[in-house]
């Protein structure tokens, strides 16, 4: 049995849930809320020393880091979303890393300071928001160009790179980040959000989070 540890508001947790759903894998979701310090409990740290979510137990293996988890899941299930061909994998890896290292970090600055900081009683860092938005103004056009020339982020086929980006962009509306100037991203995103692997999690992330926050997020 697969056990996934994490919290619903985390787009990195969502990333793994999308992958599990796409691969039609059953799993137990163990709600682990970092806001309440549940990821710092001794028993959790014994299994996952970095104290991060998401984390996963599968076949006796204990993993953390969403991209590592998804690569393992796709590889062990021989899924075309992460093909065995080394060249195809390299392209997918490049886009996954680009999104994780650049887009997610910049978007995370804005999301934390506009949403999570006020939620936890912290003061928003306006300079961090400004820097995050400036970076996104550099990164989004690159994604827009790629998706204007290809149906999916890594080319002709749907892959882990698309799952990665879809999850990272989920909080855009919540964080007041507009994608209006990026029609190719918007079209690509709309198409994927209609698919069952997404809909099994929620019909819309923003609505889900707003409802969860009012009920103290799971």
N, C-alpha and C positions, 0 to 999 in steps of 0.2 A: 504494500500500500504506500502511496505517495502522500507525504505530509508537507503542506506548504504553510510557512509561518509568515505572517505579515498583517498589514493594516490596509483597509479598503481605499484610503485616500492616497496611498503611494502609487505613483505611476510605474515605479519599478516592480511593485507587486502585481499591478495590472498586466504588465508586460509578460510575466510568467503565466498568469491566468489565461491570457489570450493564447499563448503557446500550448498550454495544457488542453484548452478547449479545442483548438485547431487540430491537435493530434488525437482528440477523442480519448483522453486519458482521465480516468477517475482519480480524485484526490480528496483528502481531508484538508480543510483549511483551518489551521489553528490560529485564531485571532491573537495577534501579538502587537500590542500598542506601544510604540516608542515614547509617545507623549506621556504615558503613565510609567515609563521605565521598565516595561515588561521585557524588553530586549537586554536589560542589564542584570536580570536575575541570574544567580549563580548556575542554576541548571541549564539555562539557555546558553550562557557563555561557555559552559563545558562542552556543548555541542558545536557552537558557532562563536569562536573566540573574538571575532571582529564585532560581535554584538549588533549586526546589521539585519535589516529586512529588505527584501525577502530572503528566506533561507528555506532549504528543502532537505528532507530525508527521503531517500529512494534506494531500495535494494542494498541497505546497509551503508550507503554513501551519504555523507552530510556535506551539503554545498551551500555557499552563499555567493552573492553577486548575480544579478538577474541575467546578464548576458552569458555568463558561464553556465548557469542553470539551463537556459534555453538551448545553448549549443549542445549540451549533453542530452537533453530530451530529444532534440531533433536527430542527433547522430545515432543514438541508441534505438530510435524507431525508424531509421533509414528513410527519413522524410525528405522530399525534394525541397523543402523550405531551407535546408542546409545541406546541399548535395555533397557527395563524396569527391567530386572533381575539385582538385586543388585550386585551379584558376578561378572557378566560380565561387568557391569559398572565400578566396582572397578578396574578391570584389564585395561580397556580402560583408565580410569582416571589416573592410575599409569603411563602408557606410555605417555599420553598427558602431564602430569606434568614433566616427565623425559625429554622429548624433549623441552618443553618450558623453564624449569628452567636451564637445563644444556646445551643441544645441541644448542638451539637458542641463548643463552647468549654468548657462546664461538664463534659461527659462526658470531654473530653480531659484536663482537670485530674486527674480520678480515674484514668483509664486510665494516664496517664504515671507518676503517682506510685505506683500499686499494681502496675504491670506493667513498664513500660519502664525506669523509674529503677533498680529492682533488677537488671533484665536487663543494664544497661550500667554497673553498679557505682556508681550515684549514690544519694544519700540521699533517701528519700521525704519530701516536704513534707506533713506531716499537716494543717497549716492549709489548704493548697491543696485537699486532699481534702475537708475539711470544707466549705469554700466551694463547691466543685463540687457536692457532694451537696445543699447547701441550695438552690442554683440549680435543680438538677434537680427538687427537690420543688416548685418554683414552675412549672417549664416542662412537666413531664410531665402534670399535670392539664389543661393547655390542649390538648395533643395528644389526651389521652383523651377530652375533651369533643367535639373535632372528629370523632374517629373513631367516637364513639358515635352521632353524628348523620349521618355520611356513610360510604359504603363505602371511600372513599379520602381522602387528606389534603386535596386541593383540591376535593373534591366527589364527583360521581357517576362520574367517569372516572379511571382509572389515569393517572398523569403522572410527570414528572421529580421532582415533590415527593415522591412515594412512593419512588422510587429513592434519593433523597437521604436520607430518614429511615431507610429500611431499612439502608443502609450505615452510617449513624452509630450505629444501635442495635446493630449486629453485635457490638461488643466488650462488651456489658453483662455477660454471664456471666463473661467473662474478668476484668473489672474489679470483679466482685462487686457489681453494681448490679442490684437486684431490680425486676422489672416486675410482681410478683405483685398489686399493688394497682391495676393498670391492665388490666382484662380486654379492653377494646376494642383497645388497642394490641397486646396479646398475640395476640388472634384475627387481627387484620389482618396482623401480622408472620408468624404461622404460615402463613397462606395464601400470602403472597408467597414465603416461603422454600421452598415446595414447587414453585414454578414453575421452568421450565427455565432462564431467564436467570440465576437464582441457582445452581441445581444444576450448571450448567456451570462455575462457579467452584469450588464445594466443596459438600458435603452440609451442612456446618455450619462456620461460621467458627471457633468456639472450638476444635473438634477439629483443624481445619486448622492453626491458629496453634500449638497445643500440640505438634503433631507437627513443625511447621516450626522452632519454637524449639529443640526437642531436637536438630534437625539443622542448626541455625544458619540462621535464617530467610532465605528467598529474597526 
